[in-house]
Amino acid sequence: MEFLTGVKQKEVLEIGALLLPEMVGREVKVNGAVHAIRDMGTIAFVVLRKREGLVQCVYEPGKADFSLKELREGGAVEVSGVLAASEKAPGGVEIRMRAVVILSEPVQAMPIPISKWKMNISLETSLDLRPVSLRNIRERAKFRIQDGIVRGFRDFLVTQGFTEIHTPKIGARGAEGGANIFRLDYFHRPAVLAQSPQFYKQMMVGVFDRVFETAPVFRAEKHNTKRHLNEYTSLDFEMGYIDGFEDIMAMETGVLQNIMGLLKKEYSRELAILDIELPDTEKIPCVRFDEAKRLASEKYGRPIRNPYDLEPEEESLIGRYFKEEYGSDFVFVTHYPSKKRPFYAMDDPGDPAFTLSFDCLFKGMEITTGGQRIHDYHMLLEKMAKRGMTEEGMEHYLMAFKYGMPPHGGLGIGLERLTMKLVGEDNVRETTLFPRDLSRLEP
Amino acid sequence: MEFLTGVKQKEVLEIGALLLPEMVGREVKVNGAVHAIRDMGTIAFVVLRKREGLVQCVYEPGKADFSLKELREGGAVEVSGVLAASEKAPGGVEIRMRAVVILSEPVQAMPIPISKWKMNISLETSLDLRPVSLRNIRERAKFRIQDGIVRGFRDFLVTQGFTEIHTPKIGARGAEGGANIFRLDYFHRPAVLAQSPQFYKQMMVGVFDRVFETAPVFRAEKHNTKRHLNEYTSLDFEMGYIDGFEDIMAMETGVLQNIMGLLKKEYSRELAILDIELPDTEKIPCVRFDEAKRLASEKYGRPIRNPYDLEPEEESLIGRYFKEEYGSDFVFVTHYPSKKRPFYAMDDPGDPAFTLSFDCLFKGMEITTGGQRIHDYHMLLEKMAKRGMTEEGMEHYLMAFKYGMPPHGGLGIGLERLTMKLVGEDNVRETTLFPRDLSRLEP
C-alpha cells in the first residue's frame, strides 16, 4: 500500500532559495513560464515568470545542450544551469542555462505584450483577454495586494474573537430592499441572489457574538459606472455588546492597521512593482455627515445642493479636505440621514433624522458602510411599520430579536474598491479578476 | 476633531481574562446573554453565554442590588460582582453577582430548550428555528470547528505560496456540464450560477501558479439526500508545475494535517464539547479505484455491480476497509474511470479509460474530488470533440491553453461534508448554517 505523508521538498527551487547567498556558483534547477526571450545575437536572455517574480536565465550557444529555437514565449519549462551573480538581473542572480525540459508549449504567440512593464492596452482589451493579460507582472501584482487585504482583514478579526460564517447566497428575499436584485427560479419558486449577508450576520451575532464573512454579493445595478460592479466581494463583520457605533469604527481602524502592516511586511515586492505608498492608518479622523459637507463646501466653494445626500463629487472633496488638513487618506463620516439608510439602522436618539452609522471614505471614495443596528424587537417593528414594510418573509430575521439580541453593529467593505484606491486605479474593474457589469458576463 | 486609533481595551472582561489565577477575589464586570437561570430558592445560578463559553454567576438575595425577576433568559446583560473559585463552575470560577445592567430584553420565552446539553428536537425544527437553535452550545461548537477547518485550509496554502482568488459566481455557462445548473436572467441575457470555480482557477494557474478560493457553489440537484446541498462552500485549490497528480494528494494531506493541528491547538474547547477524537492524518493510504472496489467486495462479500461507478455503499465499505486494515479514516481512491470525470480531467496515458484523478474519502464518504487536468491545447480540443462538445462559449477558457499553461491540477473539498464527518453527524444540513435544498429556501 502507498501512503501520502504530506508535502515533500522538490528538487526544483523557488526564487526565495535562489536568493540565498550560498547558492551562487551551484547547479540549480528551476521551472517557470517563458515570460520573454531577448535574443542579443551572441547571447540571449530567457526570463522565467514564477509566482514570486522573474528569474533571468542566460543562453549562450555552445554552453547549452539545446537550441534557443526550442523555447517559446508562453511555454512552461524546467531549466538547469549554474547560478551566477549578476547585478542587473532581478534579485542579483541569473542562471547560465545548460539544459531545458519543455513541460508544455503554447500554440500561438501572445496577443498582447505581457512581458512589457506597461502593456498600453485598453481596459476592454485587458478584460477580454483576462486569462493572459493578468500574466503581466503589474496586473498580477494588484491581485496579490488584494490577497493581502483579505488576509489582513481575516487575521485581525480572528485575533479579536470573531467566527467566520458562510451564509446562503440564494434566498427568498433581499436584505437591502430596492430594485437592484437578481431573481432566479429555484425549483419553481421565486428566489433572489443575496445583496448582502446583512440579515444572516446579524442573526449570527446572537450565536457567536462576533462574526465575519468574505463572500460575493450581487447587485443588479442598471448603470455602468467606474465604481459599481454587479457582483463584488464584500468583507463583512458584525459584532455584539458594543457600547456605541464608535466600537465598529475602532474595529475597522484595527483591521486597516493590520492590513497595511501585513502588506508592508509580506507584500513589499508587489508594493514596489506598483509603486504604492501605504496610507497612514495610525489615526483616522471622524466627522459628522453635515459637518463634513459644510467643511468641504466652505473650503472648495461648492454649494450644498442636498443636505441629505452625499454626491460622489462631495465625497471626493471631503477626502481632499481631510488629506490637506489632517494628512489622512481615510475619514469616517458619521450620522448619515435616516432616510438614506436601511430600516435596520439605529437612529440617533438625540436626533432621529440621523443614524448612528458611518461611511469610511478612502482617498475620496466610500469603501465601507457600517453602523449600529436596532436590537430591540419593538423598535424594529416600529421602524418597519413607519417605512410601510410588512413582517411577511421577515419572520426568521425577526425571530432573532424576539428571543433577544445584544446591542450590535457592523460593516461591509467593498474589496475591489479598497484595492482600487490602494493601488491607484480609477476603475473598479481594474482590480476585479473577472468583473461583471451591464455588458460583461464573460470571461 | 476626533480620531479613531484602533481597538481599545474594555473594562468588561472576556472569559480568558477571568481564568487568570490572580483574578479570583477581584471585582469584575462581564457581559453576555442570559443562557439559563436556575433558581434554587435560597440562591440562583445565572449562566451567561459568551463567545468563548459559559460563565456561571451566583445570585443571592440581599447581596445584590437588583431582583432576580429583572433577568430573563435570552436577555443581554452586564454583570458586576466578585470572582470566586468554584470547582463545579465552568472554568472553575463563578461571579457572585452584585449589580446588573440590562442591555437588551427578549419579548418571548425561548421556544426550544437551548440551554440543555442536547435539545432533542428534530432537524426540521432546528433548521426552522436556526437563529435560536444555534445558540445551543453544542450546535454552535460545530460551526466553530468549521471556522477552524477553513482557517487551517487557507493558512496552510498561504505558507505554500498560494494566492487567494475571487471568481465570479454569475457566468455565461457552467464548468461542470450536466443539468444541475441554476439559471437566471442577467439584464435580459441568459446566465447561470457557478457549479464550481473550475475554469477560473485553472486560468489563474497561468497567472499565479498556485491559487485557492473558499466560496459558495450552486448545484440544482433535484434530489434530497443527506449528503447533497443545493448551495455549499467549496474549498478549492489549483496548482501548476506538478510532477503528477500525487503532488495534489500530497498537498491535500498537508492541508488536512494543518487543519487537525490547528483544531487541536486552538479549538480544544469545541472538540471537548462535541467529544471529537481528531483523525490521524500522518499518512493517508492511496489505492486505485478498481483495486479499492475489489478489496471491499472481497472482504465484505458485496459483489461489484458496476466496475465504472462507486456507489455510496461501496464508498462506505472502502472507508471501513481502510479503517480496519490500516487504521485510517482517510483514503485516496485514484484513477477514476474517464467517463465518470469531466472533459478537463487528464486521462492516464497508460490506460485512457481511467484518469489521473482521485477522490478523498473520509469515514466512508467522498469529501474531495481532484486530479490532474489537461494542459495541452490540442489534447483538450480532442477530448472535447470526442465528447461532442463545441468550442462555443469556451473561448476564454481555451485561451489560457492556447497561450501556454503548465502541467497542473487541483481539487475541491466540500466544507459541510468534511465538517459533518469530523463532528460525527450524518446529515450535511447539520453542519450548514442555513442549508438550501429542494424544499428549503429559508431562513
Chai-1 contact restraints between the chains, C-beta under 6 A:
chainA,res_idxA,chainB,res_idxB,connection_type,confidence,min_distance_angstrom,max_distance_angstrom,comment,restraint_id
A,M1,B,P285,contact,1.0,0.0,6.0,A-B,restraint_1
A,E2,B,C286,contact,1.0,0.0,6.0,A-B,restraint_2
A,F3,B,K283,contact,1.0,0.0,6.0,A-B,restraint_3
A,F3,B,P285,contact,1.0,0.0,6.0,A-B,restraint_4
A,L4,B,M249,contact,1.0,0.0,6.0,A-B,restraint_5
A,L4,B,A250,contact,1.0,0.0,6.0,A-B,restraint_6
A,L4,B,T253,contact,1.0,0.0,6.0,A-B,restraint_7
A,L4,B,I284,contact,1.0,0.0,6.0,A-B,restraint_8
A,L4,B,C286,contact,1.0,0.0,6.0,A-B,restraint_9
A,T5,B,K283,contact,1.0,0.0,6.0,A-B,restraint_10
A,G6,B,T253,contact,1.0,0.0,6.0,A-B,restraint_11
A,G6,B,G254,contact,1.0,0.0,6.0,A-B,restraint_12
A,G6,B,Q257,contact,1.0,0.0,6.0,A-B,restraint_13
A,V7,B,A250,contact,1.0,0.0,6.0,A-B,restraint_14
A,V7,B,M251,contact,1.0,0.0,6.0,A-B,restraint_15
A,V7,B,G254,contact,1.0,0.0,6.0,A-B,restraint_16
A,N31,B,Y241,contact,1.0,0.0,6.0,A-B,restraint_17
A,R51,B,G161,contact,1.0,0.0,6.0,A-B,restraint_18
A,R51,B,F208,contact,1.0,0.0,6.0,A-B,restraint_19
A,R51,B,D209,contact,1.0,0.0,6.0,A-B,restraint_20
A,G74,B,Y403,contact,1.0,0.0,6.0,A-B,restraint_21
A,G74,B,G404,contact,1.0,0.0,6.0,A-B,restraint_22
A,G75,B,G404,contact,1.0,0.0,6.0,A-B,restraint_23
A,A76,B,P406,contact,1.0,0.0,6.0,A-B,restraint_24
A,L103,B,P406,contact,1.0,0.0,6.0,A-B,restraint_25
A,L103,B,P407,contact,1.0,0.0,6.0,A-B,restraint_26
A,S104,B,H375,contact,1.0,0.0,6.0,A-B,restraint_27
A,S104,B,P406,contact,1.0,0.0,6.0,A-B,restraint_28
A,P106,B,Y403,contact,1.0,0.0,6.0,A-B,restraint_29
A,P106,B,G404,contact,1.0,0.0,6.0,A-B,restraint_30
A,V107,B,Y377,contact,1.0,0.0,6.0,A-B,restraint_31
A,V107,B,K402,contact,1.0,0.0,6.0,A-B,restraint_32
A,Q108,B,K402,contact,1.0,0.0,6.0,A-B,restraint_33
A,M110,B,Y403,contact,1.0,0.0,6.0,A-B,restraint_34
A,P131,B,M203,contact,1.0,0.0,6.0,A-B,restraint_35
A,P131,B,M399,contact,1.0,0.0,6.0,A-B,restraint_36
A,P131,B,A400,contact,1.0,0.0,6.0,A-B,restraint_37
A,V132,B,Y403,contact,1.0,0.0,6.0,A-B,restraint_38
A,L134,B,V207,contact,1.0,0.0,6.0,A-B,restraint_39
A,R135,B,V207,contact,1.0,0.0,6.0,A-B,restraint_40
A,R140,B,V207,contact,1.0,0.0,6.0,A-B,restraint_41
A,D147,B,T163,contact,1.0,0.0,6.0,A-B,restraint_42
A,D147,B,E164,contact,1.0,0.0,6.0,A-B,restraint_43
A,V150,B,E164,contact,1.0,0.0,6.0,A-B,restraint_44
A,G161,B,R51,contact,1.0,0.0,6.0,A-B,restraint_45
A,T163,B,D147,contact,1.0,0.0,6.0,A-B,restraint_46
A,E164,B,D147,contact,1.0,0.0,6.0,A-B,restraint_47
A,E164,B,V150,contact,1.0,0.0,6.0,A-B,restraint_48
A,H166,B,T233,contact,1.0,0.0,6.0,A-B,restraint_49
A,P168,B,E231,contact,1.0,0.0,6.0,A-B,restraint_50
A,P168,B,F434,contact,1.0,0.0,6.0,A-B,restraint_51
A,P168,B,R436,contact,1.0,0.0,6.0,A-B,restraint_52
A,K169,B,P216,contact,1.0,0.0,6.0,A-B,restraint_53
A,I170,B,E231,contact,1.0,0.0,6.0,A-B,restraint_54
A,I170,B,R436,contact,1.0,0.0,6.0,A-B,restraint_55
A,A172,B,L441,contact,1.0,0.0,6.0,A-B,restraint_56
A,A172,B,E442,contact,1.0,0.0,6.0,A-B,restraint_57
A,F182,B,L184,contact,1.0,0.0,6.0,A-B,restraint_58
A,L184,B,F182,contact,1.0,0.0,6.0,A-B,restraint_59
A,L184,B,L184,contact,1.0,0.0,6.0,A-B,restraint_60
A,Y186,B,L441,contact,1.0,0.0,6.0,A-B,restraint_61
A,F187,B,L438,contact,1.0,0.0,6.0,A-B,restraint_62
A,A191,B,L441,contact,1.0,0.0,6.0,A-B,restraint_63
A,M203,B,P131,contact,1.0,0.0,6.0,A-B,restraint_64
A,V207,B,L134,contact,1.0,0.0,6.0,A-B,restraint_65
A,V207,B,R135,contact,1.0,0.0,6.0,A-B,restraint_66
A,V207,B,R140,contact,1.0,0.0,6.0,A-B,restraint_67
A,F208,B,R51,contact,1.0,0.0,6.0,A-B,restraint_68
A,D209,B,R51,contact,1.0,0.0,6.0,A-B,restraint_69
A,P216,B,K169,contact,1.0,0.0,6.0,A-B,restraint_70
A,E231,B,P168,contact,1.0,0.0,6.0,A-B,restraint_71
A,E231,B,I170,contact,1.0,0.0,6.0,A-B,restraint_72
A,T233,B,H166,contact,1.0,0.0,6.0,A-B,restraint_73
A,Y241,B,N31,contact,1.0,0.0,6.0,A-B,restraint_74
A,M249,B,L4,contact,1.0,0.0,6.0,A-B,restraint_75
A,A250,B,L4,contact,1.0,0.0,6.0,A-B,restraint_76
A,A250,B,V7,contact,1.0,0.0,6.0,A-B,restraint_77
A,M251,B,V7,contact,1.0,0.0,6.0,A-B,restraint_78
A,T253,B,L4,contact,1.0,0.0,6.0,A-B,restraint_79
A,T253,B,G6,contact,1.0,0.0,6.0,A-B,restraint_80
A,G254,B,G6,contact,1.0,0.0,6.0,A-B,restraint_81
A,G254,B,V7,contact,1.0,0.0,6.0,A-B,restraint_82
A,Q257,B,G6,contact,1.0,0.0,6.0,A-B,restraint_83
A,K283,B,F3,contact,1.0,0.0,6.0,A-B,restraint_84
A,K283,B,T5,contact,1.0,0.0,6.0,A-B,restraint_85
A,I284,B,L4,contact,1.0,0.0,6.0,A-B,restraint_86
A,P285,B,M1,contact,1.0,0.0,6.0,A-B,restraint_87
A,P285,B,F3,contact,1.0,0.0,6.0,A-B,restraint_88
A,C286,B,E2,contact,1.0,0.0,6.0,A-B,restraint_89
A,C286,B,L4,contact,1.0,0.0,6.0,A-B,restraint_90
A,H375,B,S104,contact,1.0,0.0,6.0,A-B,restraint_91
A,Y377,B,V107,contact,1.0,0.0,6.0,A-B,restraint_92
A,H396,B,E442,contact,1.0,0.0,6.0,A-B,restraint_93
A,H396,B,P443,contact,1.0,0.0,6.0,A-B,restraint_94
A,M399,B,P131,contact,1.0,0.0,6.0,A-B,restraint_95
A,A400,B,P131,contact,1.0,0.0,6.0,A-B,restraint_96
A,K402,B,V107,contact,1.0,0.0,6.0,A-B,restraint_97
A,K402,B,Q108,contact,1.0,0.0,6.0,A-B,restraint_98
A,Y403,B,G74,contact,1.0,0.0,6.0,A-B,restraint_99
A,Y403,B,P106,contact,1.0,0.0,6.0,A-B,restraint_100
A,Y403,B,M110,contact,1.0,0.0,6.0,A-B,restraint_101
A,Y403,B,V132,contact,1.0,0.0,6.0,A-B,restraint_102
A,G404,B,G74,contact,1.0,0.0,6.0,A-B,restraint_103
A,G404,B,G75,contact,1.0,0.0,6.0,A-B,restraint_104
A,G404,B,P106,contact,1.0,0.0,6.0,A-B,restraint_105
A,P406,B,A76,contact,1.0,0.0,6.0,A-B,restraint_106
A,P406,B,L103,contact,1.0,0.0,6.0,A-B,restraint_107
A,P406,B,S104,contact,1.0,0.0,6.0,A-B,restraint_108
A,P407,B,L103,contact,1.0,0.0,6.0,A-B,restraint_109
A,F434,B,P168,contact,1.0,0.0,6.0,A-B,restraint_110
A,R436,B,P168,contact,1.0,0.0,6.0,A-B,restraint_111
A,R436,B,I170,contact,1.0,0.0,6.0,A-B,restraint_112
A,L438,B,F187,contact,1.0,0.0,6.0,A-B,restraint_113
A,L441,B,A172,contact,1.0,0.0,6.0,A-B,restraint_114
A,L441,B,Y186,contact,1.0,0.0,6.0,A-B,restraint_115
A,L441,B,A191,contact,1.0,0.0,6.0,A-B,restraint_116
A,E442,B,A172,contact,1.0,0.0,6.0,A-B,restraint_117
A,E442,B,H396,contact,1.0,0.0,6.0,A-B,restraint_118
A,P443,B,H396,contact,1.0,0.0,6.0,A-B,restraint_119
